[in-house]
Amino acid sequence: MPTSDRATRGLIEPWLARWALTLDGEPFDSLAGRLAPVRVAGRPAMLKVGRAPEEIRGARLMAWWAGEGAARVLALEGEALLLERAEGTEDLARMARTGGDDEATRILCAAAARLHAPRDRPAPDSLAPLETWFGALWPTAESRGGLFVEAASIARDLLAAPQETAVLHGDLHHGNVLDFGVRGWLAIDPKGLTGERGYDYANILCNPDAETAMTPGRLEWQVSVASQAAGLELERLLRWVAAHSGLSASWTLGEGGDPTPALAIMRIALAVMRR
C-alpha cells in the first residue's frame, strides 16, 4: 500500500471504530481533507477528516445549518465530520458543460439563498470575516503589482461598504452543491465566512472550470443570469468576480501554481464592467 494510502487509512480508521462505521468504498484524499464513503446503521454516509483550520471551521458551520440547504451532519468531533452522502445522479458541472449552464447557475443561486437565510440561533463564533479571507491578496498586490493592485483596490472598496451581510459558504461552486435525491440540491465543504452575500456568487461564475468560465460571452451572460436569480446589482457582482479572481490568483501563486487562468477571468470581468 502506498504511504499516502496508509496515512489516509490511519486517520480514518479510529473514527470507523468510534462511530461504528463500515467502509463502503476506498478512502481518498481531496483538497478538503481525507474522506471515506461509509455506512452507519446501514445508511450511506461520508466521513471526512479535515486538515486545515478552515475545514474544521466549515464543519462547525455545517452543523449550524442543520441540514437546511446543506448536507445533514450525523456526527462531529474534533477534526472529524460524518455527513449524509449524496446519491443522486445529476451533476452541476456536467450540466453546465452540456447545455444546461443557465439551469446550473440558477440552482447554485437558489442553494446560496437557502444558506444565507437568517436562522433563529446564533451563528458560530468561529466564522472568518471576508477581510481576513482576502488577506493573501494585499501582499501579492504589493509585490506583483499590475492586475493584483486593481483586484486589491476593488476588494478594499467592496469590503469597506458591505451590503446585505450574511453567513457565507465561501467556496460555492458546481462541485460543492450535490444532488441529494429527494432532499434536493445541498451544499458541502464550506469555508465558514461572514460578510456581504454577493461574494458567494462570484465563484459560481468562475466555474465549473477555467476553460468554461473563459468561453467568449459566457461570463457576460451568466452574470446576468446570476444577478437576476440572486437579486444582486450586476456591476457589483462583476466587481466581486474581479476581486475573487485576484484572490484566487494570489492563492495559486502562493502554492507555486500558474495564476494565468484566474487573472484571465478577472480581465473578462473588468472588460464586461467597462462596456
N, C-alpha and C positions, 0 to 999 in steps of 0.2 A: 504494500500500500504506500503511495507517495506520502512524503512528510506532510504536505498541506492537507491531504485527506485524513491522515491520522490526527492532525491538530484539530481539524473541524469536528471529527467524531469525539475527540477528547473533551471539547467544550459542550457538545450536545448531550453526550451520554449521561452525565449527572442529572440532567433535567428529565431525561426519559424515566429514570428511576423515581425521582422526586414527585413527578406528576402522573405516574402510572401511564406513560405513553408508549405506544409501539410505533416503530418506524413504518412508514408507508411509501418508501422511496429512498433514494440516496440523498444524504445531506450534501449541501453545496454552499459555496461562498458567493456573496454578492457584495456590491458596494455598501449595502445596508447592514451587512453583518453575516453571520453564519446561520443558515436556515436548514430545516428538515421538514418534509411532509410527514405528518404523524397521524395517529388516531388516538382519541381519548374517549373511552367508553363506547367505542365503535364509531364515533363521529369523526369525519375528516377535519384536520386542523393543521396549522403551520406553526412550528416552533422557530423562534428567532432569538439568537443571542447577539446583542448589539456590541459593536466595537467602540464607537465614538460617543462622546457626551451628547451630541445632537440626536443620536439614535435612542439613547436612554430617555432623553427629554421627549422625543417623539412618542415613545411608548407610553409615557405618562399622559400625553395628550390623547392618544388612542383610548385609554381607559376613561378619560374625562368625556370624550364624545359618546361613550356608552352605546355604541352601535348605531348612533344616529348620523347617517351619512358616511360612516366608516365601518370597517370590519369589527365584529364584536371581539372584545378581549375576554378570553376564557381564564387566563391566569397571568399574573405579573409579579415578578420578584427580582430585585436587583437588575442585572443586565438581561434577564430572560423574559420573553414575551410569548404567550400562546394565543393564537388568533384562530377564529373560524377561517376555513380555507375556501377560496373562490373555486367553484367547479363549473361555472358557466362556460359556454363555448365561444362567446363573442369576444372580440379583441379590438380596442380602440385604435391601436397603431395600424393594424391591418385594415380596419375600416377607413381610416384617413388616407391610406395609400391606394385604396381600391374604389374610389368614387364616393366615399361617404365622409369626406373631410368636414363638411358643414355639420353633419349629424354628430360626428365625434366631438367637434368643438362645443356644440350645444349641450351634449351630455356632460362634458367636463365643466362647463359653466354652471350647470344645474347642480353638479356634485359640489362645486365650490360654494354655491349659495347655501346648501344644506350645512356645510361645515362652518360657515361664517355666522349662521343664525344664532342669536343670543340663547344662552342656556340659563336655567334657574339655579345655577350653582356657580361658585367662584371658579374662575379659570385656574389652572395650575400655576404656582408661583415660579416655576422653572422656565417659563417661556422666555425666549430671547427677543428683544426688540429689533426691529429692522435696522436701526442704526448700528447695532452690534453685528448683525448679519452681513452688512456691507463693509465690514472692517478691512477685508482684503483688498478692496478697490483703492482706498486712499494711498497707501504706499506705492501701489503699482502705477497710479497716475503720476506720482512724483518722480518715479524712476524711469518710466517708459514714455510719458507724455502722449501726444497725439490723441487718438480716439479715447484712450483711457481718461485723459483730462476732461474730455467732453462728457463721457459717461459719469464721471465723478461730479461734475457740475450739475448735470441733470438730476442725479441721485440726491445730492445735497438739497436742491430746491424742493424736490418731492418730499424728502424726509422732514424738511423744516416746516412744512404746512400740510400735515396728513389729513386726508378726508376719509370719513367712514371707516374708522379703525375697527379691527376685529381680531379674533384669534385666527391665525393663519396656518395653513398646511406647510407652506414653504418650499415644496417640491412637487407641485401638482402638474402632472403630465399624463400622457396616454398610457404609460406603463404603471402608473400608481393609482389608477382608478380601474377596478376589475369587475367582471361580470359575476355577481353572486346569485345568479338564477332568480328565484322568486323574491329575493331580498333586493334585487336591482343592482345598480352601479354604485360601488362603495370604494372609499379611499383606503390606501395603506401607506406606510412609510412616510409619515410627516416628519418635518424637522422641528416643529414646535416653536412658532414665531408669533409675534404680535405686532400689529401696525396697520397701515392702510390696506384695505381688502383688494384694491386694484393690483397689488403686487402679485397675488396668487394667480392672476390670469396671464401674466407676462410669459411664464414658462410654457403655458399651453401653446402659445403662438411660436415658440422656438422649437417645437416638437411636432411629430414623433421622432424626427431625426433632422440633422442639419440639411441634408440634401432636400428633403421635403420642404423644410422651412424656407429654403433659398430658391424654390421654384419661382420663376418670374410671375409676378402678380399674385402669388399665393398669400403673402403676409398682408398685402393691402386688402385683399378680400376677406381673409379670416379675421383681421382686426375689426372689420365692420360687423361680421357675424358675432364675434365675441362681445363687442361693445353693446350691441342690441340685446343679446341674450343676458348679459350681466347688468345692464342698466348703467354702463360706465361711459364717461365722456371719451370720445375716440382719441383725441390728441393726447390726453393724459395717459391713456392706456399705451399708446405708442411710446411715450416717454418712459413708462415703466419697462417696456420691452428693451429700449435702448440702454437703460440703466442696468437691468438684469443681464443683458448680453455682455456689457462691460465687466460686471462682477463675475460672470461665468468665465470670461476670457482670463480674468485675474486668477481664478482658481486653477484653471488649466495650466497657466504659466507656472504657478506655484508647485504643480505636480509634475513639471517637466514636459508637458504636452504642447500641442500646437493650438494657439488661440485663434487662428485664422477663421475657422467656421463661425465662432461666436461673434467675432468682430465683423464678419460679412453680414450676419443677421442684423447687427447694430447699424451698419451702413444702410441697409434696406429700410429699417425703421426710420432713420433720420431722413432718408430721401422721401419717404411717404409723408412724413411730417412737413416737409418743406414745399410740397406741391400745392 
